Amino acid sequence: VASDAFEAIDEAAVTTVRRLYAALAASDLPAAEDCFTPDAVWRVPGHSPIAGTHQGWSEILTGVLDRLGPLSGRTFRAELVDVAIGERYVVAVQHATAALGRRTLDVTGCQLMRFVGGRIAEVLGHYNDQEALDGFWTGG
């Protein structure tokens, strides 16, 4: 996450992260959108249909969130396992699973988040098995 603008992190950021995961689990996209700044950036590493830098809610929605269901046969789940807060970042630890045909996904990831104005301004994903993540999303 590259930026010189950092906001002090407090428990309100943890609440926002928990709200985001709850909204995504409930497919409540307006509630999810409310967790982000209008110009938020979500960087998904790798070489899959969801990989890349997605800027603004529209790109986050169409580049990542709207693709998870169709690409996984609507089986994708991201469970929030833990939240760690530091002086500049929040780290959301998640366990992601999905199954489609003979393909399965079972990875642990960390979403490194930067906040501005109490909302998520930047997300950078890190996963314990990037090859498995890419393989699932690309059909391999």
N, C-alpha and C positions, 0 to 999 in steps of 0.2 A: 504494500500500500504506500504509494508515494504522494506525500503532501506535506507542506509546511504548516498547514492549519490543523491544530489539534485542539480538542475540547476536553476539559477535565471529565473523567468518567465517574459516574456515581450509580447508585442503585436504580435510578430512573432508566438508565441504559439497559440494565438487566431486564427490567420490566418490558422495555420495548422489544428486546430479543425474544422474550417469552411470548409476547403478543404476536410477533411475526410468526413464530413456529405454530402457535395455536391457530392463527388465521389461515396459514397454509394447509394445516391438517384438516381444517373445516372448509377448505376451498372458498374462503371469504376474501376475495381479491381486493375489495375496497379497504378492508381492515389491514391487509398486507401492505397495500400502497401507502397507507397513512404512516407506516413505520419508516418510510424512506424520504429523503430530501428529493425535491423535484429533479435535480440533476445527478442523482446517485449513480454510482458506477458499480457493477458487479462483474468481477473477473473470474471466469471459470477456466481453469487450466486444461490442457490436453488437446486432443484431436477428435472431437466428437461433434455431433450436431448442436450441442448446447455450449460448447467451448467458445471462448472469445471474450471480448470486452463489450459489455452491454451498458450503454449510458442512457439514463433517464428511465422512468417507469415503463414507457411504451416498449423500449428495447429489452428491459428486464423481463417484462411480461411475455413478449413474443419470442424472445431469444432463449429464454430459460423456462419460466414457469408454465407457459402454455404447452410446451413440448414434453414435459415430464410425463404427463398422463398418457398421451397417444404413443409415445415411444416405449412405454413400459406396460402397455395393456391395462393402464389405470391401476397398476399395482405398486407404484413408487410410494415409499413412505420415508420421511426423514424425522426421526425421533430426536428431540433435544435431550442430550445426556447430561450436559453440564454447561455452566457459563462461568468464565473466568474474567475478572476485570483487572485492568492495569491502569497506569496513569494516562495512557493515550489510546488504548485499544480495548475492545471486548473480544473475547474468543468464545464462539459458540461451538461446542463439541457435539457432533451429531452422529447417529448411526443410521445409515441409509440402506434400504433394502428394496428389492423389486424382483419379480420373476415373470418371464414371458417365454413360453415354449421351453426350450432346453437352456435358455440363458437365465442366470441368476445374478443378482447384485447384492453384495453384503460388504459394505465398506464403512470405515469410520473416517470422518472428516472434521476439519476445523475450519470455521468461517471466521477469518480475521476481519473485524469491523471497526471502522472509524465513524465517529458521530459528529454532527454539526447541528446545533439548535435542538438537541435532544432526539434527533432522528438519524437513521443510518445514512451516511454519505458515501461509504465505500465498503465493498465486501471483496475479499480475496480468499478463494477456496484452496484448501490443502487437503489431500486425501492419502490414506495409508497405502492404497494400491491404485495408482493412476491408470495403470494398464488395464486392470479389471474394470474400472469406471468407463474408460474409453471403449473397451470391448463391448460392454453391455449396451451403451448408447448407440454404437455403430452397427450392432447386430452381429458382432464377432464373438 
